[in-house]
Amino acid sequence: MHAIALVVLVFLFVSCSPAAPEAEAVSSPSASSQADVEEHVPQIYYLEIVTKDVDAVCATYTAAIGLKFGEPVPEFGFARTAPRPGGGMIGVRAPMRATEDPVVRPYWLVDDIEAAVAAAAAAGCEIAHPPLEIPGRGTFAIYLQGGVDHGLWQL
């Protein structure tokens, strides 16, 4: 037991020690390249959850992480929505047809949804739903790849 504690302490000491300036300069990207990477970080704008038990899922998210869901929103398939910390929304809705399976679908924020859909199609994805504008909310599209639903969203 003492040996394990010693190993943990050594690990913590080594991992928390400041690196030598020379090593840091070699391994750290420049400030301008870090800014370039940060400007192009993909963001999930809308996280859609389709479930047969909407109220239970909303209650769990409220209890576990403090999300506050509103009333069903018709233009989101009657999803109950909550703002996501850091921007965007989470929507929880029931299936809209008998053949719709439960799913968790992220919608990635894009600048040009037509170009993003074209790129997905060129990569061999099945376009499940072409771009559709939700007035005052943005435009979304859905594609399928690898047995997984993927969404795109343009504001």
Buried (B, 14 or more C-beta within 10 A) or exposed (E): EEEEEEEEEEEEEEEEEEEEEEEEEEEEEEEEEEEEEEEEEEBBBBBBBBBEEBEEBBEEBEEEEEBEBEEBBEEBBBBBBBEBEEEBBBBBBBBEEEEEEEEEBBBBBBEEBBEBBEBBEEEEBEBEBBBEEEEEBBBBBBBBEEEEBBBBBBE
